[in-house]
């Protein structure tokens, strides 16, 4: 397990994430999951390398001046050194702040419970939990070409993801 620059634990390495995306793409039925993993992959790529460097004032606020950002760290470091020359000994200093680009994440609304088939059908061709009009329990089945295999289904919901790790603890 690794930790990213924001201090969050990553349970999958970038290589494992790439392998998982490839495996799911080959299955051809996990469209939403592949898109979510690809979005995570793009977010990781964009958040690893700063695209610019800025300056933080001694009070922690962004420094807004004629030379406050640059794509080259050396120029910003030089500017910070000049600003810090005017700071009293023992006072907080100006600092270089790396600025990261990251794609805007799309909010995904996960339904809270069962969805009536009469109100809405799934948009993706993949597996869902289903329940029947006779109340005979819950099953798991595919939605394909706009239909479920059984026409007596009254409600559906997306499959939940399994836990990240499973232990035998009570």
N, C-alpha and C positions, 0 to 999 in steps of 0.2 A: 504494500500500500504506500502511495506517495502523497505528498502534501503540495497543493498548488500555491501560487504566490499570495492568495487571499487567506491561506491557512486552512483551507478545506481539504478533507481527505478524499483522495480519488481511489476508489476500489478497483478500477480498471486502468491499466496503463494505456497510453495512446495506441500501442501496438495491439493490445487485446481489444480495444474498442474498434479498431479497423477490422480485425478478424471477425468480430461479432456482426458488424454491419455487412460484411461480405457473406457470412453464413446466412443471415436473415434474408438478404437480397436473393440468394440462390433458392430459398424456400418459396419466395414469391407471394407469400400470404400475410406478411407482417409489415404492411405499408406504413402504418402510423409509427410503429416502433422504429423502423429504419429511418424515417424522417426525423424522429426525436433524437436518435443517436447521431445522425449526420449533423443536426443542429448543435448538439453537444460538442461534436468533433470540431466544427467551425468556430464555436465559442472558445474552445481550448486553444486553437491555433492563433486566433486573434488576440487572446489575452496573454500570450507568452512573451511577446516582443513589443516594447513600447514603440509607438509610431511618432512620438514627439516627446520633448522634455520641456517642463515649465519650471516656474520658480514659486516657492512658498515663502511668504513673509514670516518673520519671527513669531507672529501671533497665530500662525497656522492657516492663514487665508491666502488665496491665490494672489500673486504679485502681478499687478497689471501695469505694465510700462511699455515703452517702445520696443524693448527686447525681451519680452517675457516668455516667448516660446520659440523653439527651433527643433528641426529634425536632427540636428547634430548636438550631441551632449557636450562636446568641448566648448562651444560658444556659450552655452548656458552656464557651464561651470566657471568660465572666465567672468561672466557677468555677475554670478553669485559671489565670487571672490572679491570683485570690486565693491559690491554692496556691503559685504561683511567687513571691509576695511573701515567703514564708517560706524560700525556697531561697537558700543562700549564693551570692554572686557567683562566677561561674566554674563552678559546679556544673551538672550536667544539669538540664533543666527538665521540667515536666509538659507534655504536648502533647495537642491535640485529635486524635482518631482517627475518621475517617469509617467507619461500619459499613455494609456493603453486603449486600443480600439477593440471593440467587441460588437458583433452583430446584435441588433435589438432582438431580444427573445420574444417570440410570440406566446401570448398567454393561451394556455390550453384549458378549456373548461371541461372538467370531468363530471359527468352527470352524477347526481346524488341519488342513487337508487335506480329503480326500474323505469324504463321508458316504454310507453304504450305504443304498440305497432301502428295503431290507428292515428297517432299523433305525429310520429316520425320514424323513419327507417334509417338504418346505418348508412353512412356515406362510403365506407371502406369495405372492400371484399376481404374479410378475414373472419376469425372465430369470435363468437360472442356467447354470453350466458343467455339462456332462453327459459321461459316458463310457458306452460300450456293453459288453455281455457278450462281443462278439467282439474286443474290444481294438482297435477300428478308429479310435482317436484320440479327440479331444475336440471337442465342439461346444457351441454356445450356443443355448438354446431357452427357450421360455416354459413355466411351470407354471401351469395354469389349471383351475379346477373340480376340484382334487385330483389332476390327472394331468399328465404330460408328454405331448407329442405322439407320441413313440415309446415303445412299451411294453417295448423291449429295453434300456432304460437300467438300469445297475446302481448307479451312484454319481452324486452331484451335489455342487456346492459353490456358495456365493454368488459373484457377480462381484466382482472386486477393483476398487477405485476407481483411475482413472488418476492419474498424478502431477499435483501441483498446477500445475507448469509444465514444459513440454517444450522442450528446447533441442537443437540439432544438434551439441552437443559430444560427442566420443568418450568 
